[in-house]
Amino acid sequence: MASKSFDKDTKKQEILHAALKAFARNGVAKTKMEDIAEIAGIGKGTIYEYFRSKEDIFIESYNQFSEAPDKKIKQIIQSDNGPDVKLKLFVDETVCVLLRDNSEFIGILFEFWSEAIKAKNEKVFNVINFKCMYQTFRKAVTDILDEGVKKGIFRPMDTRLAASVFLSMTDGVILQWIMDPEAFTPEEISDIIIDTFFNGTKLDKNNF
């Protein structure tokens, strides 16, 4: 039984990988189940044993994609590192790792979201909930900033609004990377984000 379950899981992952290749090659809107089956080297009917639609395939891919970063961010928040180090690790995880290892999926995600908006696809909206995602990220950054203010590392500020500004920086970088991946490397842009933000938030002891 365990071997059979393993085989099914393996086949499911093969279909997901094939789908992402098809989405990247043809675009989300133009990709058909036949295209995915051809890349996976299976019959179209086999795909329907695992997924009912193209949307289901993407949703499963998204759930797997988002699971690892969510866990990592929780680990960062709960770690014993100082708030300035936590903020740097947060950028590394949400920008460097994302762009370096998952840039292709990010592009597909934006395209899939755009198609869902056109089709008013509530099924996709319920899973890929950007509002919820931003609330989670904003809370994480706010908690880090609150800790930094309390410890005298960051100057007093409205941490909730500062977190929103911080996320707008990371989002803008990700969007630029999708449009022009030659513009910069994930590592160098991560350092600039932290340096720029810290210049406005770090407490200057000479002013007191």
MDAnalysis code that builds the backbone (N, CA, C; Angstrom):
import MDAnalysis as mda
import numpy as np

u = mda.Universe.empty(624, n_residues=208, atom_resindex=np.repeat(np.arange(208), 3), trajectory=True)
u.add_TopologyAttr("name", ["N", "CA", "C"] * 208)
u.add_TopologyAttr("resid", np.arange(1, 209))
u.add_TopologyAttr("resname", ["MET", "ALA", "SER", "LYS", "SER", "PHE", "ASP", "LYS", "ASP", "THR", "LYS", "LYS", "GLN", "GLU", "ILE", "LEU", "HIS", "ALA", "ALA", "LEU", "LYS", "ALA", "PHE", "ALA", "ARG", "ASN", "GLY", "VAL", "ALA", "LYS", "THR", "LYS", "MET", "GLU", "ASP", "ILE", "ALA", "GLU", "ILE", "ALA", "GLY", "ILE", "GLY", "LYS", "GLY", "THR", "ILE", "TYR", "GLU", "TYR", "PHE", "ARG", "SER", "LYS", "GLU", "ASP", "ILE", "PHE", "ILE", "GLU", "SER", "TYR", "ASN", "GLN", "PHE", "SER", "GLU", "ALA", "PRO", "ASP", "LYS", "LYS", "ILE", "LYS", "GLN", "ILE", "ILE", "GLN", "SER", "ASP", "ASN", "GLY", "PRO", "ASP", "VAL", "LYS", "LEU", "LYS", "LEU", "PHE", "VAL", "ASP", "GLU", "THR", "VAL", "CYS", "VAL", "LEU", "LEU", "ARG", "ASP", "ASN", "SER", "GLU", "PHE", "ILE", "GLY", "ILE", "LEU", "PHE", "GLU", "PHE", "TRP", "SER", "GLU", "ALA", "ILE", "LYS", "ALA", "LYS", "ASN", "GLU", "LYS", "VAL", "PHE", "ASN", "VAL", "ILE", "ASN", "PHE", "LYS", "CYS", "MET", "TYR", "GLN", "THR", "PHE", "ARG", "LYS", "ALA", "VAL", "THR", "ASP", "ILE", "LEU", "ASP", "GLU", "GLY", "VAL", "LYS", "LYS", "GLY", "ILE", "PHE", "ARG", "PRO", "MET", "ASP", "THR", "ARG", "LEU", "ALA", "ALA", "SER", "VAL", "PHE", "LEU", "SER", "MET", "THR", "ASP", "GLY", "VAL", "ILE", "LEU", "GLN", "TRP", "ILE", "MET", "ASP", "PRO", "GLU", "ALA", "PHE", "THR", "PRO", "GLU", "GLU", "ILE", "SER", "ASP", "ILE", "ILE", "ILE", "ASP", "THR", "PHE", "PHE", "ASN", "GLY", "THR", "LYS", "LEU", "ASP", "LYS", "ASN", "ASN", "PHE"])
u.atoms.positions = np.array([
    [0.828, -1.207, 0.000],
    [0.000, 0.000, 0.000],
    [0.870, 1.267, 0.000],
    [1.951, 1.216, 0.807],
    [2.822, 2.394, 0.890],
    [3.451, 2.688, -0.463],
    [3.852, 1.608, -1.188],
    [4.474, 1.785, -2.498],
    [3.479, 2.381, -3.486],
    [2.243, 1.922, -3.418],
    [1.209, 2.437, -4.323],
    [0.960, 3.924, -4.062],
    [0.915, 4.289, -2.774],
    [0.702, 5.683, -2.404],
    [1.865, 6.540, -2.881],
    [3.087, 6.002, -2.748],
    [4.274, 6.723, -3.192],
    [4.231, 6.957, -4.694],
    [3.818, 5.933, -5.448],
    [3.728, 6.058, -6.898],
    [2.731, 7.132, -7.299],
    [1.612, 7.200, -6.590],
    [0.595, 8.213, -6.900],
    [1.116, 9.611, -6.599],
    [1.812, 9.740, -5.485],
    [2.383, 11.039, -5.133],
    [3.423, 11.472, -6.167],
    [4.230, 10.502, -6.601],
    [5.245, 10.797, -7.609],
    [4.605, 11.247, -8.908],
    [3.577, 10.531, -9.340],
    [2.879, 10.889, -10.584],
    [2.239, 12.274, -10.473],
    [1.700, 12.561, -9.309],
    [1.066, 13.868, -9.094],
    [2.093, 14.994, -9.233],
    [3.266, 14.793, -8.662],
    [4.321, 15.798, -8.756],
    [4.800, 15.949, -10.203],
    [4.864, 14.855, -10.926],
    [5.272, 14.919, -12.331],
    [4.277, 15.745, -13.146],
    [3.007, 15.579, -12.852],
    [1.973, 16.357, -13.548],
    [2.115, 17.842, -13.210],
    [2.364, 18.147, -11.938],
    [2.527, 19.542, -11.522],
    [3.725, 20.186, -12.211],
    [4.836, 19.476, -12.262],
    [6.034, 20.011, -12.928],
    [5.776, 20.211, -14.425],
    [5.084, 19.268, -15.041],
    [4.770, 19.378, -16.465],
    [3.858, 20.579, -16.716],
    [2.910, 20.789, -15.809],
    [1.975, 21.909, -15.964],
    [2.718, 23.242, -15.906],
    [3.638, 23.376, -14.967],
    [4.389, 24.625, -14.856],
    [5.231, 24.878, -16.102],
    [5.785, 23.811, -16.669],
    [6.536, 23.951, -17.917],
    [5.613, 24.415, -19.044],
    [4.421, 23.833, -19.082],
    [3.452, 24.212, -20.120],
    [3.003, 25.656, -19.946],
    [2.735, 26.064, -18.707],
    [2.320, 27.439, -18.435],
    [3.413, 28.415, -18.858],
    [4.664, 28.076, -18.545],
    [5.782, 28.961, -18.892],
    [5.991, 29.029, -20.395],
    [5.767, 27.909, -21.081],
    [6.008, 27.839, -22.520],
    [4.883, 28.482, -23.324],
    [3.645, 28.189, -22.965],
    [2.500, 28.607, -23.781],
    [1.715, 29.775, -23.209],
    [1.928, 30.082, -21.927],
    [1.069, 31.033, -21.247],
    [-0.084, 30.294, -20.604],
    [-0.607, 30.839, -19.535],
    [-1.674, 30.172, -18.788],
    [-2.926, 29.987, -19.635],
    [-3.366, 31.055, -20.301],
    [-4.631, 31.010, -21.043],
    [-4.602, 30.001, -22.187],
    [-3.444, 29.869, -22.838],
    [-3.367, 29.008, -24.019],
    [-3.019, 27.555, -23.694],
    [-2.638, 27.294, -22.467],
    [-2.275, 25.924, -22.096],
    [-3.513, 25.052, -21.970],
    [-3.472, 23.893, -22.610],
    [-4.574, 22.928, -22.523],
    [-4.098, 21.702, -21.755],
    [-5.050, 20.924, -21.284],
    [-4.701, 19.713, -20.549],
    [-3.870, 18.776, -21.429],
    [-4.127, 18.795, -22.744],
    [-3.361, 17.968, -23.673],
    [-1.881, 18.349, -23.668],
    [-1.615, 19.658, -23.538],
    [-0.235, 20.131, -23.509],
    [0.490, 19.592, -22.276],
    [-0.213, 19.630, -21.164],
    [0.376, 19.140, -19.910],
    [0.627, 17.644, -20.000],
    [-0.342, 16.919, -20.558],
    [-0.206, 15.466, -20.691],
    [0.973, 15.105, -21.590],
    [1.146, 15.863, -22.655],
    [2.236, 15.587, -23.597],
    [3.592, 15.765, -22.915],
    [3.744, 16.846, -22.155],
    [5.011, 17.097, -21.465],
    [5.261, 16.033, -20.397],
    [4.189, 15.614, -19.717],
    [4.320, 14.616, -18.656],
    [4.512, 13.212, -19.211],
    [4.231, 13.050, -20.512],
    [4.369, 11.734, -21.131],
    [3.288, 10.763, -20.716],
    [2.078, 11.295, -20.507],
    [0.945, 10.459, -20.099],
    [-0.271, 10.820, -20.931],
    [-1.317, 10.033, -20.832],
    [-2.559, 10.338, -21.521],
    [-3.335, 11.417, -20.778],
    [-4.151, 12.164, -21.506],
    [-4.927, 13.231, -20.878],
    [-5.839, 12.681, -19.787],
    [-6.350, 11.467, -20.010],
    [-7.245, 10.868, -19.024],
    [-6.573, 10.638, -17.687],
    [-5.272, 10.380, -17.718],
    [-4.540, 10.143, -16.465],
    [-4.521, 11.397, -15.604],
    [-4.411, 12.547, -16.248],
    [-4.403, 13.803, -15.490],
    [-5.694, 13.954, -14.701],
    [-6.818, 13.576, -15.320],
    [-8.109, 13.747, -14.657],
    [-8.292, 12.790, -13.481],
    [-7.410, 11.820, -13.360],
    [-7.430, 10.967, -12.170],
    [-6.894, 11.722, -10.956],
    [-6.156, 12.799, -11.219],
    [-5.531, 13.566, -10.144],
    [-6.108, 14.975, -10.009],
    [-6.453, 15.571, -11.136],
    [-6.935, 16.948, -11.128],
    [-8.141, 17.083, -12.058],
    [-9.105, 17.869, -11.625],
    [-10.311, 18.045, -12.437],
    [-10.167, 19.156, -13.477],
    [-9.233, 20.081, -13.229],
    [-9.117, 21.223, -14.133],
    [-7.726, 21.835, -14.058],
    [-7.474, 22.734, -14.978],
    [-6.222, 23.486, -14.997],
    [-6.095, 24.320, -13.726],
    [-7.226, 24.860, -13.265],
    [-7.231, 25.650, -12.042],
    [-6.802, 24.820, -10.842],
    [-7.284, 23.571, -10.780],
    [-6.917, 22.693, -9.670],
    [-5.420, 22.406, -9.658],
    [-4.863, 22.243, -10.840],
    [-3.422, 21.995, -10.942],
    [-2.649, 23.191, -10.407],
    [-3.048, 24.379, -10.829],
    [-2.323, 25.559, -10.382],
    [-2.497, 25.790, -8.889],
    [-3.704, 25.586, -8.379],
    [-3.959, 25.785, -6.950],
    [-3.088, 24.857, -6.107],
    [-2.952, 23.611, -6.538],
    [-2.090, 22.668, -5.822],
    [-0.637, 23.138, -5.879],
    [-0.212, 23.638, -7.039],
    [1.146, 24.166, -7.172],
    [1.354, 25.354, -6.237],
    [0.363, 26.224, -6.171],
    [0.453, 27.412, -5.313],
    [0.538, 27.022, -3.839],
    [-0.275, 26.056, -3.438],
    [-0.266, 25.621, -2.038],
    [1.107, 25.073, -1.652],
    [1.703, 24.302, -2.551],
    [3.031, 23.756, -2.277],
    [4.085, 24.860, -2.284],
    [3.927, 25.798, -3.211],
    [4.876, 26.900, -3.337],
    [4.884, 27.781, -2.087],
    [3.716, 28.053, -1.528],
    [3.604, 28.995, -0.411],
    [3.902, 28.356, 0.944],
    [3.879, 27.046, 1.007],
    [4.055, 26.365, 2.294],
    [5.435, 26.610, 2.899],
    [6.484, 26.453, 2.108],
    [7.852, 26.593, 2.626],
    [8.160, 28.016, 3.116],
    [7.861, 29.079, 2.315],
    [8.132, 30.439, 2.800],
    [7.365, 30.778, 4.070],
    [6.114, 30.321, 4.176],
    [5.316, 30.602, 5.369],
    [5.983, 30.023, 6.618],
    [6.466, 28.798, 6.504],
    [7.150, 28.155, 7.631],
    [8.435, 28.895, 7.975],
    [9.176, 29.288, 6.933],
    [10.450, 29.971, 7.151],
    [10.246, 31.306, 7.839],
    [9.226, 32.059, 7.433],
    [8.971, 33.363, 8.037],
    [8.588, 33.212, 9.511],
    [7.799, 32.192, 9.831],
    [7.453, 31.932, 11.232],
    [8.703, 31.620, 12.039],
    [9.621, 30.864, 11.453],
    [10.876, 30.541, 12.140],
    [11.706, 31.797, 12.381],
    [11.701, 32.700, 11.396],
    [12.449, 33.951, 11.533],
    [11.892, 34.780, 12.692],
    [10.576, 34.922, 12.740],
    [9.923, 35.720, 13.779],
    [10.196, 35.143, 15.160],
    [10.170, 33.826, 15.265],
    [10.311, 33.158, 16.562],
    [11.763, 32.922, 16.963],
    [12.717, 33.282, 16.118],
    [14.127, 33.035, 16.410],
    [14.647, 34.004, 17.478],
    [15.843, 33.723, 17.973],
    [16.475, 34.565, 18.982],
    [17.305, 35.692, 18.366],
    [17.282, 35.825, 17.052],
    [18.025, 36.890, 16.386],
    [17.473, 38.258, 16.756],
    [18.321, 39.271, 16.652],
    [17.864, 40.630, 16.889],
    [16.911, 41.074, 15.790],
    [16.094, 42.102, 16.044],
    [15.110, 42.556, 15.050],
    [15.735, 43.022, 13.739],
    [16.935, 43.609, 13.788],
    [17.581, 44.033, 12.553],
    [18.001, 42.825, 11.715],
    [18.467, 41.775, 12.386],
    [18.829, 40.544, 11.678],
    [17.579, 39.859, 11.133],
    [16.512, 39.868, 11.908],
    [15.254, 39.256, 11.461],
    [14.731, 39.939, 10.192],
    [14.861, 41.262, 10.163],
    [14.379, 41.993, 8.989],
    [15.195, 41.624, 7.755],
    [16.504, 41.495, 7.948],
    [17.371, 41.080, 6.834],
    [17.005, 39.676, 6.363],
    [16.769, 38.760, 7.288],
    [16.394, 37.396, 6.928],
    [15.040, 37.368, 6.225],
    [14.139, 38.245, 6.651],
    [12.822, 38.340, 6.012],
    [12.980, 38.734, 4.548],
    [13.833, 39.733, 4.278],
    [14.071, 40.159, 2.892],
    [14.726, 39.038, 2.101],
    [15.701, 38.387, 2.702],
    [16.371, 37.286, 2.008],
    [15.367, 36.221, 1.588],
    [14.426, 35.921, 2.472],
    [13.454, 34.855, 2.203],
    [12.410, 35.290, 1.181],
    [11.932, 36.512, 1.286],
    [10.842, 36.962, 0.412],
    [11.318, 37.549, -0.907],
    [12.580, 37.929, -0.994],
    [13.100, 38.488, -2.245],
    [14.156, 37.571, -2.861],
    [15.240, 37.334, -2.138],
    [16.353, 36.545, -2.705],
    [15.920, 35.136, -3.088],
    [15.391, 34.404, -2.127],
    [14.996, 33.015, -2.393],
    [13.897, 32.973, -3.438],
    [12.955, 33.900, -3.330],
    [11.827, 33.932, -4.257],
    [12.294, 34.153, -5.685],
    [13.139, 35.143, -5.898],
    [13.575, 35.481, -7.250],
    [14.610, 34.501, -7.780],
    [15.486, 34.054, -6.896],
    [16.554, 33.163, -7.354],
    [16.017, 31.768, -7.686],
    [15.102, 31.257, -6.861],
    [14.671, 29.864, -6.996],
    [13.272, 29.695, -7.585],
    [12.461, 30.763, -7.566],
    [11.062, 30.600, -7.966],
    [10.572, 31.695, -8.905],
    [11.487, 32.340, -9.620],
    [11.082, 33.468, -10.465],
    [10.099, 33.054, -11.553],
    [10.294, 31.871, -12.113],
    [9.388, 31.405, -13.169],
    [7.970, 31.247, -12.632],
    [7.862, 30.681, -11.423],
    [6.535, 30.485, -10.849],
    [5.871, 31.819, -10.524],
    [6.652, 32.800, -10.068],
    [6.091, 34.109, -9.749],
    [5.447, 34.728, -10.984],
    [6.127, 34.617, -12.124],
    [5.558, 35.133, -13.367],
    [4.263, 34.436, -13.725],
    [4.230, 33.120, -13.556],
    [3.018, 32.349, -13.837],
    [1.907, 32.746, -12.873],
    [2.273, 32.969, -11.612],
    [1.286, 33.364, -10.603],
    [0.576, 34.650, -10.990],
    [1.343, 35.651, -11.421],
    [0.745, 36.921, -11.822],
    [-0.165, 36.732, -13.036],
    [0.274, 35.911, -13.974],
    [-0.533, 35.683, -15.168],
    [-1.819, 34.939, -14.811],
    [-1.698, 33.933, -13.948],
    [-2.867, 33.162, -13.552],
    [-3.862, 34.046, -12.803],
    [-3.341, 34.904, -11.957],
    [-4.193, 35.830, -11.211],
    [-4.920, 36.783, -12.156],
    [-4.205, 37.260, -13.174],
    [-4.817, 38.150, -14.160],
    [-5.953, 37.448, -14.898],
    [-5.717, 36.174, -15.278],
    [-6.762, 35.408, -15.954],
    [-7.955, 35.172, -15.042],
    [-7.690, 34.957, -13.758],
    [-8.770, 34.733, -12.796],
    [-9.631, 35.978, -12.629],
    [-8.993, 37.145, -12.668],
    [-9.738, 38.402, -12.565],
    [-10.670, 38.563, -13.758],
    [-10.139, 38.290, -14.953],
    [-10.962, 38.411, -16.160],
    [-12.167, 37.480, -16.109],
    [-11.929, 36.262, -15.613],
    [-12.994, 35.258, -15.578],
    [-13.820, 35.322, -14.291],
    [-13.444, 36.220, -13.369],
    [-14.100, 36.316, -12.058],
    [-14.156, 34.943, -11.386],
    [-13.001, 34.309, -11.361],
    [-12.889, 32.945, -10.856],
    [-12.753, 32.951, -9.334],
    [-13.881, 32.794, -8.633],
    [-13.887, 32.832, -7.178],
    [-13.081, 31.686, -6.573],
    [-13.031, 30.572, -7.270],
    [-12.281, 29.411, -6.766],
    [-10.813, 29.766, -6.581],
    [-10.255, 30.464, -7.556],
    [-8.864, 30.886, -7.471],
    [-8.704, 31.969, -6.410],
    [-9.632, 32.930, -6.366],
    [-9.550, 34.013, -5.394],
    [-9.555, 33.496, -3.961],
    [-10.341, 32.448, -3.711],
    [-10.458, 31.906, -2.358],
    [-9.162, 31.256, -1.889],
    [-8.356, 30.766, -2.827],
    [-7.093, 30.111, -2.469],
    [-5.942, 31.097, -2.504],
    [-5.816, 31.802, -3.610],
    [-4.744, 32.781, -3.750],
    [-5.275, 34.115, -3.235],
    [-5.279, 34.245, -1.927],
    [-5.869, 35.409, -1.272],
    [-4.758, 36.410, -0.945],
    [-4.544, 37.346, -1.848],
    [-3.473, 38.312, -1.656],
    [-3.715, 39.202, -0.435],
    [-4.986, 39.501, -0.154],
    [-5.292, 40.318, 1.017],
    [-4.817, 39.621, 2.283],
    [-5.117, 38.348, 2.397],
    [-4.694, 37.565, 3.557],
    [-3.167, 37.462, 3.614],
    [-2.558, 37.277, 2.452],
    [-1.112, 37.165, 2.393],
    [-0.446, 38.444, 2.884],
    [-0.954, 39.598, 2.421],
    [-0.379, 40.866, 2.843],
    [-0.602, 41.116, 4.331],
    [-1.752, 40.708, 4.833],
    [-2.012, 40.864, 6.267],
    [-1.006, 40.062, 7.081],
    [-0.696, 38.852, 6.611],
    [0.269, 37.996, 7.300],
    [1.660, 38.611, 7.268],
    [2.084, 39.050, 6.093],
    [3.412, 39.650, 5.951],
    [3.506, 40.963, 6.728],
    [2.445, 41.772, 6.658],
    [2.448, 43.059, 7.362],
    [2.567, 42.848, 8.874],
    [1.851, 41.834, 9.364],
    [1.917, 41.522, 10.800],
    [3.331, 41.074, 11.176],
    [3.958, 40.261, 10.330],
    [5.307, 39.770, 10.613],
    [6.300, 40.931, 10.690],
    [6.242, 41.821, 9.701],
    [7.178, 42.954, 9.678],
    [6.869, 43.925, 10.823],
    [5.602, 44.152, 11.105],
    [5.217, 45.032, 12.217],
    [5.760, 44.503, 13.539],
    [5.645, 43.212, 13.750],
    [6.158, 42.605, 14.989],
    [7.665, 42.799, 15.109],
    [8.379, 42.651, 13.989],
    [9.831, 42.850, 14.009],
    [10.165, 44.305, 14.338],
    [9.450, 45.229, 13.711],
    [9.700, 46.648, 13.951],
    [9.341, 47.036, 15.379],
    [8.235, 46.510, 15.894],
    [7.843, 46.781, 17.283],
    [8.940, 46.333, 18.250],
    [9.487, 45.166, 17.982],
    [10.567, 44.655, 18.822],
    [11.786, 45.565, 18.745],
    [12.094, 46.030, 17.519],
    [13.248, 46.897, 17.340],
    [13.088, 48.238, 18.030],
    [11.873, 48.802, 17.985],
    [11.597, 50.076, 18.664],
    [11.719, 49.888, 20.174],
    [11.153, 48.797, 20.673],
    [11.180, 48.515, 22.109],
    [12.611, 48.357, 22.623],
    [13.478, 47.758, 21.802],
    [14.864, 47.516, 22.216],
    [15.786, 48.691, 21.894],
    [15.233, 49.750, 21.292],
    [16.047, 50.919, 20.993],
    [16.916, 50.773, 19.768],
    [16.602, 49.788, 18.921],
    [17.363, 49.591, 17.683],
    [16.774, 50.435, 16.563],
    [15.442, 50.527, 16.515],
    [14.750, 51.375, 15.549],
    [14.165, 52.571, 16.281],
    [14.079, 53.695, 15.581],
    [13.485, 54.882, 16.178],
    [11.975, 54.698, 16.309],
    [11.321, 55.455, 17.192],
    [9.859, 55.369, 17.317],
    [9.184, 55.706, 15.987],
    [8.178, 54.942, 15.643],
    [7.480, 55.135, 14.369],
    [6.126, 54.457, 14.427],
    [5.299, 54.728, 13.431],
    [4.063, 53.958, 13.251],
    [4.467, 52.674, 12.538],
    [4.682, 51.626, 13.288],
    [5.247, 50.403, 12.722],
    [4.341, 49.737, 11.695],
    [3.036, 49.905, 11.860],
    [2.104, 49.303, 10.900],
    [2.258, 49.953, 9.531],
    [2.339, 51.283, 9.508],
    [2.514, 51.979, 8.235],
    [3.912, 51.743, 7.674],
    [4.911, 51.703, 8.550],
    [6.279, 51.440, 8.103],
    [6.376, 50.056, 7.471],
    [5.653, 49.090, 8.034],
    [5.640, 47.737, 7.467],
    [5.039, 47.747, 6.067],
    [4.007, 48.565, 5.865],
    [3.392, 48.671, 4.538],
    [4.367, 49.259, 3.529],
    [5.122, 50.279, 3.951],
    [6.132, 50.876, 3.074],
    [7.222, 49.859, 2.750],
    [7.639, 49.124, 3.765],
    [8.666, 48.107, 3.580],
    [8.228, 47.061, 2.564],
    [6.993, 46.583, 2.676],
    [6.474, 45.577, 1.739],
    [6.324, 46.136, 0.338],
    [6.031, 47.435, 0.245],
    [5.925, 48.041, -1.097],
    [7.291, 48.030, -1.783],
    [8.355, 48.147, -1.011],
    [9.703, 48.073, -1.579],
    [9.985, 46.669, -2.115],
    [9.683, 45.656, -1.313],
    [9.948, 44.287, -1.754],
    [9.066, 43.914, -2.939],
    [7.807, 44.332, -2.907],
    [6.900, 44.031, -4.020],
    [7.356, 44.703, -5.311],
    [7.769, 45.963, -5.188],
    [8.222, 46.684, -6.373],
    [9.432, 46.026, -7.012],
    [10.324, 45.528, -6.175],
    [11.510, 44.838, -6.665],
    [11.129, 43.562, -7.399],
    [10.199, 42.799, -6.816],
    [9.757, 41.547, -7.434],
    [9.113, 41.820, -8.793],
    [8.280, 42.859, -8.863],
    [7.617, 43.201, -10.121],
    [8.643, 43.613, -11.177],
    [9.622, 44.413, -10.781],
    [10.663, 44.817, -11.731],
    [11.443, 43.609, -12.244],
    [11.727, 42.668, -11.345],
    [12.477, 41.473, -11.722],
    [11.717, 40.657, -12.757],
    [10.399, 40.556, -12.583],
    [9.579, 39.809, -13.538],
    [9.665, 40.453, -14.920],
    [9.633, 41.791, -14.936],
    [9.675, 42.524, -16.204],
    [11.078, 42.538, -16.825],
    [12.098, 42.589, -15.956],
    [13.469, 42.728, -16.466],
    [14.460, 42.047, -15.519],
    [14.601, 40.729, -15.621],
    [15.487, 39.993, -14.707],
    [16.966, 40.325, -14.866],
    [17.305, 41.072, -15.916],
    [18.705, 41.454, -16.123],
    [19.062, 42.723, -15.345],
    [18.070, 43.367, -14.754],
    [18.296, 44.677, -14.131],
    [19.193, 44.609, -12.898],
    [19.084, 43.531, -12.133],
    [19.867, 43.403, -10.909],
    [19.821, 41.955, -10.442],
    [20.705, 41.645, -9.495],
    [20.687, 40.304, -8.911],
    [19.866, 40.343, -7.629],
    [19.238, 39.224, -7.254],
    [18.451, 39.199, -6.008],
    [19.268, 39.588, -4.790],
    [20.531, 39.145, -4.743],
    [21.358, 39.405, -3.568],
    [21.681, 40.893, -3.407],
    [22.063, 41.558, -4.493],
    [22.447, 42.960, -4.372],
    [21.239, 43.838, -4.074],
    [20.074, 43.490, -4.615],
    [18.887, 44.307, -4.353],
    [18.407, 44.113, -2.924],
    [18.629, 42.915, -2.372],
    [18.275, 42.670, -0.973],
    [19.063, 43.580, -0.047],
    [20.372, 43.708, -0.312],
    [21.219, 44.577, 0.515],
    [20.781, 46.036, 0.425],
    [20.393, 46.471, -0.763],
    [19.960, 47.863, -0.948],
    [18.654, 48.123, -0.202],
    [17.723, 47.183, -0.253],
    [16.450, 47.345, 0.461],
    [16.701, 47.550, 1.945],
    [17.526, 46.672, 2.518],
    [17.810, 46.761, 3.943],
    [18.534, 48.056, 4.283],
    [19.534, 48.414, 3.491],
    [20.308, 49.631, 3.752],
    [19.418, 50.867, 3.672],
    [18.585, 50.944, 2.633],
    [17.703, 52.097, 2.444],
    [16.691, 52.207, 3.571],
    [16.093, 51.085, 3.943],
    [15.081, 51.106, 4.989],
    [15.705, 51.412, 6.343],
    [16.859, 50.836, 6.621],
    [17.524, 51.064, 7.904],
    [17.946, 52.517, 8.066],
    [18.326, 53.162, 6.975],
    [18.726, 54.573, 7.068],
    [17.592, 55.440, 7.589],
    [16.360, 54.990, 7.353],
    [15.202, 55.756, 7.823],
    [14.649, 55.278, 9.150],
    [15.045, 54.088, 9.608],
    [14.425, 53.541, 10.816],
    [15.387, 53.313, 11.976],
    [16.683, 53.185, 11.683],
    [17.625, 52.926, 12.782],
    [17.759, 54.149, 13.670],
    [17.878, 53.878, 14.937],
    [17.972, 54.954, 15.909],
    [19.367, 55.555, 15.884],
    [19.456, 56.865, 15.699],
    [20.734, 57.559, 15.699],
    [21.009, 58.049, 17.123],
    [21.917, 57.379, 17.797],
    [22.209, 57.717, 19.199],
    [22.746, 59.141, 19.344],
    [23.335, 59.689, 18.261],
    [23.908, 61.036, 18.357],
    [22.852, 62.121, 18.484],
    [21.578, 61.756, 18.138],
    [20.514, 62.756, 18.226],
    [19.939, 62.884, 19.627],
    [20.454, 62.106, 20.564],
    [19.890, 62.107, 21.914],
    [20.958, 62.454, 22.947],
])
